[in-house]
Amino acid sequence: MFLRIVADSLGRRPRHKLLTGAALALGMGVATASLSVSLDVGDRLAKEFRSLGANLIVTPQADSLPLEIGGVDYRPVNAGAYLPEADLPKLKTIFWHNNIVAFAPTLEMYASVATTPDAANSPNNVQVIGTWADYPIYLSDGSTFATGINKTSPWFHIDGRWFAADAGTLKRVNVFDLPPGAVGGHTYVPIPDECVVGVRLAKRLSLHTGDHLYITYPNREDMHNYLGKPSIGCAVTGILTAGAAEDDAVLMPLVSVDRLARRGPGEYRKLYVSALTKPEDDFARRDPGTMKPDEFERWSCSPYVSSIAYSIKQVLPGADVRVIRRVAEGEGAILTRVRTLLWLVTGAALLAAALAVGASSAASVIERRTEIGLMKALGAGSGTVGFLLAAEQLLLAFVGGGAGYALGIILARLLGEKIFGAAPEPSLIVFFVIIALAAVVTILGSALPLHRASRIEPAPILRGE
């Protein structure tokens, strides 16, 4: 009987029902779009932020006091400590290994460069940077991870291509052309050096892609004594535009600069790491040494930039891992503002829906005063009347919430594709949240009209007053 009364009531006065449903659908649609984008915005923005470059820097813990001016390290190449390249695959074994997007070791030195092998009249004190570019890392699970400075500094523009990952190394070649009776073997053939030249340096030396550049020590006799020749040459594979000090530098494979700097193979001085993180809060900035075990576990299981730095330090012995604050804090501030804006839009949509539902409910109660008075005269209590009206509103909430969710998914796809180039996936959790929000908004918006309906006295209504 009760359900039949509710169903009959919904079929009458369709204008008020339609207005209430439309208000709920619009409000829940905006809320669905905002919630869907808000849940997805963290990962999307984190990936977009990686275009800002590395947010972690690793240096030797025992390194000497750095001498940096304008971001350029002016220490002698043989000063300070170094870290082994062989430990770098361990970065993909930490708890947050999937958040490590890229990393690139660097070793810097200063040398003279020229366009002829004799290196005559060459400019001195040119920065030579050894690093990786599309360098393959072979992981313990058998997969390969390609990384390098082109991934940690994605804004670098190359006219040409980066140097090959194996440039400057030795290639194993099987030997088959042997005298009769000899056993087949192999030999090693050197792969020619390649380099990338900064755009300003290339302009000064009139260098283009395909030319050769020759590098020597400021004291060419020292180079001759070390390598038996006045310089080493490299094929220019690309011209780099970085908008920074690299525009006046030469970039080469790390192994080549290790050799030039008279270092052991596979040593570097700095490591730049680009990692996907979440904005830090007060809890993230606490010293992990002062945390309780449960707090430390929660901190370690959150992708804060500081917790990822802590994990990296555990697998790189003798390393000091620091956060590049201007990048990390900028990411956090932007993400917090975007999410705050989305929550404000959601709150405004819910408030507007509640006001619209309240106005429609008030008008419906005024029109139904006679019906309510008659029900009370026939013995219905205030609670029964209120429960009947609330059931009608809740049924409208479920219909309006479902329609709003469908509308919101379409709006979220449009927003996602326009802003991030990819639409957020529909979420069953968001659907249930929206239905619950629609019910709450409807009850809150209808609370005052329903209270007034429960206080209507039947006698004055029946007398026509």
Buried (B, 14 or more C-beta within 10 A) or exposed (E): EEEEEBEEBBEEEEEBBEBBBBBBBBBBBBBBBBBBBBBBBBEBBBEBBBEBBBBBBBBBBEBEEEEEEEEBBEBEBEEBBBBBBEBBBBBBEBEBBEBBBBBBBBBBBBBBBBBBBEBEEBEEEBBBBBBBBBBEBEBEEEEEBBBBBBBBBBEBEBEBBBBBBBBBBEEEEEEEEEEEEEEEEEEEEEBEBBBBBBBBBBEBBEBEBEBBBBBBBEEBEEBBEEBEBBBBBBBBBBBBBBEBBBBBBBBBBBBBBBBBBEBEEBBBBBBBBBBBBBBBEEEBEBEEEEBEEEEBEEBBEBBBBBBBBBBBBEBBEBBBBEBBEEBBBBBBEBBEEBBEEBEEBBEBBBBBBBBBBBBBBBBBBEEBBEBBBBBBEEEBEBEBBBBBBBBBBBBBBBBBBBBBBBBBBEBBBEBBEEBBEEBBEBBEEBBEBBBEBBBEBBBBBBBEBBEBBBEBEBEEBEEEE
